[in-house]
Each structure stands twice: as C-alpha cells, then as structure tokens.
Amino acid sequence: MSKYKKIESHSEVLELVDQIRLAYPILSEEKINTSEVEDVNKWFMKLDLLANSNLFRTVFSNLSDCLVNLSSEKKHEFYGYMFSNDFNMQNSFHELLVGNFLQNLGYSVKFQPKYEVKGNNNPDWEIEKNEQKAIVEVFTLNKYDDYKYEQSIIFLLAKRIRKLEKKYHITLDFNRSNFEIKQIVKDGIIKSVNVIINDIDSWLSINLNRNHENRFVTNYNLIVEVLPIGAFHLNRKLLRGGAHSYRPINAILDEKEGKYHKYVNLINEEKKPFIIVCVSNCIARANIENFEDIIFGIRAASLPGNEENVINEQRKLEEVSAFMLIDYNPANLYQLVNVNIQKNPFAKYPFDLTDIINGCAKGNNCNSLFYK
C-alpha cells in the first residue's frame, strides 16, 4: 500500500490520479507475445485504457470537492484502498462515474454517506436537489471469465435443440439461472452438450404425451420447459443471451451481498428513495426489461407467456424507487454512453426522475453528462 497522503485540495486529488496512473503503465500489443500471459496483459491493457483516459481524470476532477469534504477517516480509507491489493479499479471508478453523472445533472452529491442505522452498510451516494434526497447504490456487471465459453455452449445447444423441436413438433424454453458453465468446460463442451441433449431427448420420449410435469432439469442444471405450440420460439432469444443470467439477479437479490437486502433496513429507517444503478461494459448480458422483472416483477415482453400488466408479487421490491442501467465501452470511451431509466411503479418512497430522464432524452446520447 502506498503511504497515505492527505487529500485536502483539488490539486491533491489530481496528484492522486497521477499516482494511480503510475500503477498502470501504458502497455502495447507488442508486449502480448505468449499465450500464457495474453489474457493477463489484455486485462491490464483494459485497465490502462481506463486509468490513462481523459474520462478518468475528468471524473476525479469534477468530484474533487466531494472527496476533499470526506472525513479524515474516510479519506484515509479511500486513499489506502486505491493502492491496496484488494483494489478493483473498474468497480471503484464506476461508483465515481455515477456520482459525476448525477452531479453534472445538478444534484449535490455526498460520497459514502454515513447513517447511524444498526447493521447498516453505508451506500455509495446520497444525492439532493430541490429538497428531494435519495440514496444511490452502484454495482458493476462486466463480461465475466466464462462469457466466451457460454457463447460456444449456447450456440451448440441451439443447433441441437432445433433438431429436437422438429423431431417432437414442440417448442422448448430454457432457464440458465444455475447453468454450470465451468463444469461443462472442465468436462469438455462437446461431450457435455451431448449429455444435455440426450437428457432432453430421453425425457421427451417418455413424458411428452403424458400429463406429467412439462419442466425438468438436465445434467449441468439447465432447466427445460415444453411450451404450447405456437409460443415464441426460443432459439433466437437463446442466442441473444442475457435474459436468464443469474449474475444480475444475485447482484440485487442475494440475501448477503445483494443490493436490495443490504439496504432495505436503511431505506425503511431513513424513509428516503433508493436508486440502484448498474454500470455495464457488456450490454449483451442484460437489458432494462430483465431488471424490470428482477426488481419490479414486470415480466419482460420478450419472454414467452407474458401478459400485459401481470405482476410477480414475489419480486415487487417497493423499497427500490428506481433502477438505472448505464452502458459504456471501456475500450473506446468516446463511443456513445447509453442510459436506461425505469421508475418503480410500486415505490414506497417515490423519486422525481424528471431531470435525469430529460437529461438523457436527446437521442439517449449522454456523453456530455459524463465528460462535462
């Protein structure tokens, strides 16, 4: 860990940025010369692109007053974390990126506000404008390590599944919420796909024309369901990816680490609106409809069997006032930044999102709100 240095002025915040950049020296493609270090170097190149970008410096510069006004304890903690072995630069930057975005929309922002609520985890931000306050928590949804394997597996499954659908004159749907990708890769993708397809084939041959359960779990925990004839054909959606990923669900609903359970007591104690923000560098893994289902119980229009205005009461998280999905490309920070916003129609503590919605309304080009 670097020796702690005070953060008492705008210039000292920028010095901190320069120190962070020294930790991520500029790498070049020429340095990627062996398969053993290729993935590591590419990962560091991504961090290098971020740490040495104008956006990185702009965000710290814009939030300098906010950082300077942290308590001495918080400054020490913040500075120390920036240079610790546990430091996740991208996730930490995304927290600041959201604060910068909201501040550029005219909100006053307070980083890591402290609340005296028993058992509480302090959130990332408290924002205020026009006497309206809200608590904001940020999480990151990245391309994960097994992403490339999942795409290969899903592609192979989709081709084989089409043959089964033609064989049995049915339509199949799938839920990949507990799909064991790492185990499939370990056992061999081709072999594992064969096992799954044989599972499905055997089950259909026995159960299809009986009044048995039309849903079962294959090897590797792929959930399969037989749909009525004429239902939305899955395979296009299956290849698109993201609709059934367990990662965004866990990020919000996990009982220990999920953003809902960690803050629900705080929200009810403070009686303030609560906004969850997801920053993604892999928009193919999630979309706003997916989160509407997770958080608000509104089933995505693209899902089979969806009926308008049908609400899943189990998922109606009334303490969540709104959800935002921010997508950008860390490899090209000047591409368009996409911001999707959804108010919770069941919010216990409503929040006026007019300024945010209007700020992102012009063609959904929000770059100026990040680079301002």
C-alpha positions in Angstrom: 0.0 0.0 0.0 1.2 3.5 -0.8 2.0 5.7 2.1 -1.1 7.7 2.9 -1.2 11.3 1.6 -3.8 13.9 2.5 -6.5 14.8 0.0 -7.2 18.4 1.0 -7.4 20.3 -2.3 -8.3 19.9 -6.0 -4.6 19.7 -6.9 -4.0 16.9 -4.5 -6.9 14.9 -5.9 -5.3 15.2 -9.4 -2.0 14.1 -7.8 -3.8 11.0 -6.6 -4.9 10.4 -10.2 -1.3 10.7 -11.4 -0.2 8.2 -8.8 -2.9 5.7 -9.8 -1.8 6.0 -13.5 1.8 5.1 -12.4 0.4 1.9 -11.1 -0.9 1.1 -14.6 1.9 1.9 -17.1 0.9 2.1 -20.7 1.1 -1.3 -22.3 1.2 -2.1 -26.0 0.0 -5.0 -28.2 3.7 -5.8 -28.9 4.0 -7.0 -25.3 1.4 -9.7 -25.9 3.6 -12.4 -27.2 2.8 -15.7 -25.4 -0.5 -17.5 -24.8 0.3 -17.8 -21.1 0.3 -14.0 -20.5 -2.1 -13.0 -23.2 -5.2 -12.8 -21.1 -3.4 -11.1 -18.2 -1.9 -8.5 -20.5 -5.2 -7.8 -22.2 -6.8 -7.3 -18.8 -4.1 -4.9 -17.8 -4.4 -3.1 -21.1 -8.1 -2.5 -20.4 -7.3 -1.0 -17.0 -4.5 1.0 -18.6 -7.0 2.4 -21.1 -9.3 3.4 -18.3 -6.6 4.8 -15.9 -5.0 6.9 -18.6 -8.2 8.2 -20.1 -9.4 11.7 -20.0 -12.7 10.5 -18.6 -10.9 9.0 -15.5 -9.2 12.3 -14.8 -12.3 14.3 -15.5 -14.4 12.3 -13.0 -11.9 12.8 -10.2 -11.5 16.4 -11.1 -15.3 17.0 -11.1 -15.7 15.2 -7.8 -12.7 16.8 -6.0 -14.8 18.9 -3.7 -16.8 15.8 -2.7 -13.6 13.9 -2.0 -12.0 16.8 -0.1 -15.0 17.0 2.1 -14.8 13.4 3.3 -14.0 12.9 6.9 -10.3 12.2 7.8 -11.2 8.6 8.4 -12.9 8.2 5.1 -10.1 9.9 3.2 -7.6 7.6 4.7 -9.7 4.6 3.9 -10.3 5.8 0.3 -6.7 6.6 -0.4 -5.5 3.4 1.1 -7.9 1.3 -0.8 -6.8 2.9 -4.1 -3.4 1.3 -3.6 -4.3 -1.9 -1.8 -4.0 -5.5 -3.2 -7.8 -5.7 -3.0 -8.4 -2.6 -5.1 -10.8 -3.2 -8.0 -10.2 -0.1 -10.1 -13.0 -0.6 -12.6 -15.7 -1.1 -9.9 -14.5 1.8 -7.8 -14.3 4.0 -10.9 -17.9 3.1 -11.8 -19.1 4.3 -8.4 -17.4 7.7 -9.0 -18.7 7.8 -12.6 -22.3 7.6 -11.4 -21.6 10.4 -8.8 -20.1 12.5 -11.5 -23.1 11.9 -13.9 -25.6 12.9 -11.2 -23.6 15.9 -10.2 -23.5 17.1 -13.8 -27.3 16.9 -13.8 -27.3 19.5 -10.9 -27.6 17.2 -7.9 -25.5 17.8 -4.8 -23.7 14.5 -4.1 -22.2 13.1 -0.9 -19.8 10.1 -1.3 -20.3 7.2 1.0 -22.7 8.9 3.4 -22.7 7.6 7.0 -26.0 6.6 8.6 -26.4 5.6 12.2 -28.6 2.6 11.5 -27.8 -0.6 13.3 -26.4 -3.3 11.0 -26.3 -0.9 8.1 -24.0 -0.9 5.1 -23.3 2.6 4.0 -24.3 3.2 0.4 -22.2 4.8 -2.4 -24.1 8.1 -2.6 -26.7 10.4 -1.2 -28.0 12.9 -3.7 -30.1 16.0 -3.2 -31.9 18.5 -5.4 -34.9 20.7 -4.9 -35.2 19.5 -1.3 -35.5 15.9 -2.6 -33.0 13.4 -1.3 -32.2 9.9 -2.4 -29.8 7.1 -1.6 -27.9 5.6 -4.5 -26.1 2.3 -4.7 -23.9 1.3 -7.7 -22.8 -2.2 -8.9 -20.9 -3.4 -12.0 -22.0 -6.0 -14.4 -19.0 -7.0 -16.6 -18.1 -9.6 -19.1 -17.2 -12.5 -16.8 -14.5 -15.1 -17.3 -16.7 -17.8 -18.7 -18.5 -15.5 -21.2 -16.8 -16.8 -24.3 -17.4 -20.4 -23.3 -21.1 -19.7 -22.6 -21.5 -18.3 -26.1 -20.0 -21.5 -27.6 -22.1 -23.7 -25.4 -25.3 -21.9 -26.2 -24.6 -21.9 -30.0 -24.1 -25.7 -30.0 -27.1 -26.3 -27.8 -29.3 -24.1 -30.1 -28.4 -26.1 -33.2 -29.1 -29.4 -31.5 -32.3 -28.2 -29.9 -33.8 -27.2 -33.2 -33.5 -30.8 -34.3 -35.3 -32.0 -31.2 -38.1 -29.4 -31.7 -38.6 -30.7 -35.3 -38.5 -34.3 -34.1 -41.2 -33.8 -31.5 -43.1 -30.9 -33.1 -42.8 -28.8 -30.0 -41.2 -25.5 -28.8 -38.8 -25.6 -25.9 -37.8 -22.9 -23.4 -34.8 -22.7 -21.1 -33.8 -21.1 -17.9 -30.0 -20.9 -17.4 -30.2 -19.5 -13.9 -28.0 -22.3 -12.4 -26.2 -23.4 -15.6 -22.9 -25.0 -14.6 -20.7 -23.5 -17.3 -17.3 -24.1 -15.5 -18.1 -27.7 -15.0 -19.1 -28.1 -18.7 -15.8 -26.6 -19.8 -14.0 -28.9 -17.4 -15.8 -32.0 -18.7 -15.5 -30.9 -22.3 -18.0 -28.8 -24.2 -18.9 -31.2 -26.9 -19.3 -34.1 -24.5 -21.4 -32.1 -22.1 -23.7 -30.7 -24.8 -24.3 -34.3 -25.9 -25.2 -35.3 -22.4 -27.6 -32.4 -22.1 -29.3 -33.1 -25.5 -29.6 -36.9 -24.6 -31.2 -35.9 -21.3 -33.8 -33.8 -23.1 -34.4 -36.4 -25.8 -34.9 -39.2 -23.2 -37.2 -37.1 -21.1 -39.3 -36.0 -24.1 -39.7 -39.6 -25.4 -41.2 -40.7 -22.0 -43.1 -37.6 -20.8 -44.2 -35.7 -23.9 -47.6 -37.3 -24.4 -48.4 -37.8 -20.7 -49.9 -35.4 -18.2 -46.7 -35.2 -16.3 -44.7 -32.1 -15.3 -43.6 -30.3 -18.5 -40.5 -28.9 -16.9 -37.3 -30.7 -15.8 -33.6 -30.2 -15.0 -30.9 -31.7 -17.2 -27.4 -32.5 -16.2 -25.4 -29.3 -15.5 -28.6 -27.7 -14.2 -30.2 -26.5 -17.4 -33.9 -26.1 -16.8 -36.0 -27.1 -19.8 -39.7 -26.4 -20.3 -42.1 -27.5 -23.1 -44.2 -24.6 -24.4 -47.6 -24.6 -26.1 -47.5 -24.9 -29.9 -47.1 -21.5 -31.5 -45.3 -20.0 -28.5 -42.4 -17.6 -29.1 -39.6 -19.6 -30.5 -36.7 -19.6 -28.0 -33.7 -20.2 -30.2 -33.3 -16.6 -31.4 -33.6 -15.4 -27.8 -31.3 -18.1 -26.5 -28.5 -17.0 -28.9 -29.0 -13.3 -27.9 -28.0 -14.1 -24.3 -28.6 -12.3 -21.1 -32.2 -13.0 -20.4 -31.6 -15.8 -18.0 -28.2 -14.8 -16.5 -28.1 -15.4 -12.7 -25.5 -12.7 -12.2 -27.7 -9.6 -12.3 -30.3 -11.4 -10.1 -27.7 -12.3 -7.5 -26.3 -8.7 -7.6 -29.7 -7.5 -6.4 -31.5 -10.3 -4.6 -28.7 -12.3 -3.0 -29.5 -12.4 0.8 -25.9 -11.5 1.9 -24.5 -9.3 -0.9 -27.5 -8.2 -3.0 -28.1 -4.5 -3.2 -31.7 -4.9 -2.0 -31.2 -6.9 1.2 -28.1 -4.9 2.2 -30.0 -1.7 2.3 -33.7 -2.5 2.8 -33.5 -1.7 6.6 -31.7 1.5 6.0 -34.2 2.7 3.4 -37.1 1.9 5.8 -35.4 3.7 8.7 -34.5 6.8 6.7 -37.7 6.7 4.6 -35.7 8.0 1.6 -36.0 7.0 -2.1 -33.5 4.3 -3.1 -32.0 4.1 -6.6 -30.0 1.1 -7.8 -27.6 1.8 -10.7 -25.9 -0.9 -12.8 -22.9 0.0 -14.9 -22.2 -2.5 -17.6 -19.5 -2.9 -20.2 -21.3 -5.9 -21.7 -24.8 -4.8 -22.5 -25.5 -8.1 -24.3 -25.7 -9.7 -20.8 -28.6 -7.6 -19.6 -31.2 -5.2 -20.6 -33.7 -3.0 -18.8 -36.5 -5.5 -19.3 -34.5 -8.1 -17.5 -34.1 -5.8 -14.5 -37.7 -4.7 -14.5 -38.5 -8.4 -13.9 -35.9 -8.8 -11.2 -36.7 -5.7 -9.3 -40.3 -4.7 -10.1 -41.9 -8.0 -11.0 -42.7 -6.9 -14.5 -42.1 -9.8 -16.8 -40.1 -8.9 -20.0 -42.3 -8.5 -23.1 -39.9 -10.8 -25.0 -40.5 -13.7 -22.6 -43.0 -16.5 -23.5 -46.3 -16.4 -21.8 -46.1 -12.8 -20.9 -49.3 -11.0 -20.3 -49.6 -7.2 -20.1 -49.7 -5.8 -16.6 -49.1 -9.1 -15.0 -47.1 -8.5 -11.8 -45.0 -11.0 -9.9 -45.8 -10.2 -6.3 -42.8 -12.0 -5.1 -40.4 -9.6 -6.8 -42.2 -6.3 -6.1 -39.4 -4.6 -4.2 -41.3 -1.4 -3.1 -38.2 0.0 -1.3 -36.4 0.4 -4.7 -37.6 3.7 -6.1 -35.9 3.4 -9.5 -33.3 1.5 -11.5 -30.7 2.8 -14.0 -28.6 0.8 -16.4 -25.6 2.6 -17.8 -23.6 1.0 -20.6 -20.3 2.2 -22.0 -17.3 0.7 -23.8 -14.1 0.9 -21.7 -12.0 0.2 -24.8 -13.5 3.3 -26.6 -14.5 5.9 -24.0 -15.8 8.2 -26.7 -18.4 5.9 -28.0 -22.0 6.7 -27.1 -22.9 6.1 -23.4 -26.4 4.6 -23.1 -28.5 5.3 -20.0 -31.8 3.4 -19.4 -34.0 4.5 -16.5 -37.1 2.8 -15.0 -39.2 4.1 -12.2 -40.7 1.6 -9.8 -44.5 1.9 -10.2 -44.8 0.4 -6.7 -42.2 2.6 -4.9 -42.8 3.1 -1.2 -40.7 6.3 -1.4 -41.2 7.8 -4.9 -38.4 9.9 -6.5 -38.9 12.5 -9.2 -36.6 11.4 -12.1 -37.7 14.2 -14.4 -34.2 15.9 -14.5 -32.4 12.6 -15.1 -34.9 11.5 -17.8 -34.8 14.8 -19.6 -31.0 15.0 -19.4 -30.8 11.7 -21.3 -33.7 12.3 -23.6 -31.9 13.7 -26.7 -31.2 10.5 -28.7 -30.0 8.9 -25.5 -26.6 10.5 -26.1 -25.4 11.0 -22.6 -21.7 11.5 -23.3 -21.8 15.2 -22.4 -23.2 14.3 -19.0 -20.1 12.2 -18.3 -17.5 14.4 -19.8 -18.8 17.7 -18.6 
